Amino acid sequence: MPMLKKLTALAGAAAAATKYAKKNPDKVNRAAAKAGAFVDQKTKGKYSRQISGALHKVRTATSR
């Protein structure tokens, strides 16, 4: 049953993250953009299309 405990904890963390994102969309968008720029720099632009797609999804999710 340790796997079930881990999944329960993960679900709780996801719910908390969703609540935070809805309350603080500006902070979430800023942090996501900063993380995206960091990853894009480290991968030397190899995954820039995927990163921009993920950032777009974050922006849409927080604007709801």
Legacy VTK file of the C-alpha trace (Angstrom):
# vtk DataFile Version 3.0
C-alpha trace
ASCII
DATASET POLYDATA
POINTS 64 float
0.000 0.000 0.000
2.890 2.501 0.033
2.107 3.252 -3.627
-1.426 4.316 -2.732
-0.075 6.668 -0.055
2.271 8.255 -2.580
-0.537 8.752 -5.080
-2.734 10.313 -2.411
0.037 12.722 -1.435
0.636 13.572 -5.085
-3.058 14.272 -5.636
-3.065 16.576 -2.616
-0.048 18.441 -3.917
-1.649 18.824 -7.343
-4.813 20.229 -5.776
-2.776 22.699 -3.723
-0.838 23.779 -6.816
-4.074 24.332 -8.722
-5.480 26.482 -5.917
-2.282 28.537 -5.780
-2.266 29.025 -9.559
-5.840 30.284 -9.513
-5.134 32.731 -6.687
-1.788 33.993 -8.059
-1.826 33.780 -11.877
0.736 36.570 -12.322
3.294 34.886 -10.075
2.728 31.526 -11.752
3.115 32.996 -15.245
6.292 34.829 -14.238
7.807 31.701 -12.676
6.849 29.569 -15.684
8.365 32.089 -18.101
11.571 32.223 -16.070
11.774 28.422 -15.939
11.044 28.193 -19.660
13.803 30.660 -20.499
16.234 28.748 -18.287
15.425 25.391 -19.895
15.532 26.907 -23.378
18.964 28.350 -22.653
20.287 25.071 -21.243
18.991 23.054 -24.204
20.301 25.705 -26.619
16.899 26.140 -28.245
16.536 22.482 -29.208
13.140 22.192 -27.516
11.936 25.785 -27.891
8.727 24.757 -29.669
7.765 22.372 -26.856
8.689 24.928 -24.204
6.618 27.655 -25.825
3.702 25.227 -26.112
3.934 24.389 -22.425
4.113 28.083 -21.510
1.043 28.732 -23.638
-0.823 25.998 -21.756
0.201 27.534 -18.429
-0.993 30.973 -19.539
-4.345 29.574 -20.713
-4.847 27.555 -17.542
-4.187 30.517 -15.282
-6.421 32.879 -17.244
-9.549 30.774 -16.669
LINES 1 65
64 0 1 2 3 4 5 6 7 8 9 10 11 12 13 14 15 16 17 18 19 20 21 22 23 24 25 26 27 28 29 30 31 32 33 34 35 36 37 38 39 40 41 42 43 44 45 46 47 48 49 50 51 52 53 54 55 56 57 58 59 60 61 62 63
